Amino acid sequence: MKKDFSNINDSNKNEWPKTVWITGASSGLGLHTAQALAANGFTVVAGARSFGKEKTVSGCRCLPLDVTDAASISGFSDQAMKIAGTPDVLINCAGIVILGACESYELDELREVMETNFYGMASMISKVLPLMREQGRGRIINFSSINGLLGIPFEGAYTASKHAIEGYSECLALETKPFGIEVMLVEPGGHRSSSKAYRRYSVGMTDDSPYKKAFDLGTASIVEYNSVNGSNPDELGQKIADVLKKEHLPRRMIIGKPKQRLSVIMHSILPSDVFDRIISNYYIKQ
């Protein structure tokens, strides 16, 4: 029978992971996850580019971190080790979104999304794995998305990065299991904490673009849904805290409303032309 450490007391705290390093913790789901972990008694070392200036997160030790910069990652790791020691858990939340038609993206925009969402995650993992192997255990949680399981119009760059995270994480889980390291993918749907600072439009989406009308309709649907009907980010953060109290992590955790979860099932079972029609009609109401 699997143990459940939901009811933690002083006598069994040594049985569950205590120290968490989390990236992208200044806003969005990273912020809400860091807050929930701190509230649940975890020692949280939070990293973000905006930390080290004025912004902080209550209950967390906040350090500046740019996951696209090797020197920044090394500096964060060195300081975090001094503060809290080897991490029991690494949570990769850092990410950006650039909305646009696939044809409209400039290569620099595609690179920027991949550098932050995918390469930044991989760099953090490479930094932490030797530490986890040395202590004989560890947990890595990579934030993917429902977009890592299916695509929607005008999120091509973001979706590509999340698909990359999915494949990488599956390989990582197989490779690190012999060292006592678990890997979990978190796949959120739309949520109410989306930050405009990390959601931009491709420079190619001008008034002359043949996709402009559909793009305006599609992005309006995305923004409206997230702000009005998106999931509660505080609940997501608490679910991460709860799963970390269990003996083992699941490989995947889809977190979203029933309609969002249904879209994943539909994508798996429906013919592609039928699913494409449903998605197009939902996001591009002409």
NORRA-V206654 format. One record per backbone hydrogen bond with DSSP energy under -1.0 kcal/mol. CO is the residue of the C=O (numbers start at 0). NH is the residue of the N-H. If there is no record, write none. Layout:
# NORRA-V206654
co->CO nh->NH
co->CO nh->NH
This chain:
# NORRA-V206654
co->2 nh->246
co->5 nh->7
co->8 nh->11
co->11 nh->14
co->12 nh->15
co->17 nh->42
co->18 nh->87
co->18 nh->88
co->19 nh->44
co->20 nh->90
co->21 nh->46
co->26 nh->30
co->27 nh->31
co->28 nh->32
co->29 nh->33
co->30 nh->34
co->31 nh->35
co->32 nh->36
co->33 nh->37
co->34 nh->38
co->35 nh->39
co->36 nh->41
co->37 nh->40
co->42 nh->19
co->43 nh->60
co->44 nh->21
co->45 nh->62
co->46 nh->24
co->47 nh->50
co->47 nh->64
co->56 nh->59
co->60 nh->45
co->62 nh->47
co->65 nh->68
co->68 nh->72
co->69 nh->73
co->70 nh->74
co->71 nh->75
co->72 nh->76
co->73 nh->77
co->74 nh->78
co->75 nh->79
co->76 nh->80
co->77 nh->81
co->78 nh->82
co->79 nh->83
co->80 nh->84
co->87 nh->138
co->88 nh->20
co->89 nh->140
co->90 nh->22
co->91 nh->142
co->96 nh->199
co->98 nh->201
co->100 nh->103
co->100 nh->104
co->105 nh->109
co->106 nh->110
co->107 nh->111
co->108 nh->112
co->109 nh->113
co->110 nh->114
co->111 nh->115
co->112 nh->116
co->113 nh->117
co->113 nh->118
co->114 nh->119
co->117 nh->121
co->118 nh->122
co->119 nh->123
co->120 nh->124
co->121 nh->125
co->122 nh->126
co->123 nh->127
co->124 nh->128
co->127 nh->131
co->128 nh->132
co->129 nh->133
co->130 nh->134
co->131 nh->136
co->137 nh->181
co->138 nh->89
co->139 nh->183
co->140 nh->91
co->141 nh->185
co->144 nh->147
co->145 nh->148
co->145 nh->149
co->151 nh->154
co->153 nh->99
co->154 nh->158
co->155 nh->159
co->156 nh->160
co->157 nh->161
co->158 nh->162
co->159 nh->163
co->160 nh->164
co->161 nh->165
co->162 nh->166
co->163 nh->167
co->164 nh->168
co->165 nh->169
co->166 nh->170
co->167 nh->171
co->168 nh->172
co->169 nh->173
co->170 nh->174
co->171 nh->175
co->172 nh->176
co->175 nh->178
co->175 nh->180
co->176 nh->179
co->179 nh->137
co->181 nh->139
co->183 nh->141
co->184 nh->252
co->185 nh->143
co->186 nh->254
co->187 nh->145
co->189 nh->230
co->194 nh->197
co->195 nh->198
co->197 nh->96
co->199 nh->98
co->201 nh->204
co->203 nh->205
co->205 nh->208
co->208 nh->211
co->210 nh->214
co->211 nh->215
co->212 nh->216
co->213 nh->217
co->214 nh->218
co->215 nh->219
co->216 nh->220
co->217 nh->221
co->218 nh->222
co->219 nh->223
co->220 nh->224
co->221 nh->225
co->222 nh->226
co->223 nh->227
co->224 nh->228
co->230 nh->191
co->231 nh->235
co->232 nh->236
co->233 nh->237
co->234 nh->238
co->235 nh->239
co->236 nh->240
co->237 nh->241
co->238 nh->242
co->239 nh->243
co->241 nh->244
co->242 nh->245
co->244 nh->4
co->250 nh->184
co->252 nh->186
co->254 nh->188
co->256 nh->260
co->257 nh->261
co->258 nh->262
co->260 nh->264
co->261 nh->265
co->262 nh->266
co->263 nh->267
co->264 nh->268
co->265 nh->269
co->270 nh->274
co->271 nh->275
co->272 nh->276
co->273 nh->277
co->274 nh->278
co->275 nh->279
co->276 nh->280
co->277 nh->281
co->278 nh->282
co->279 nh->283
co->283 nh->285
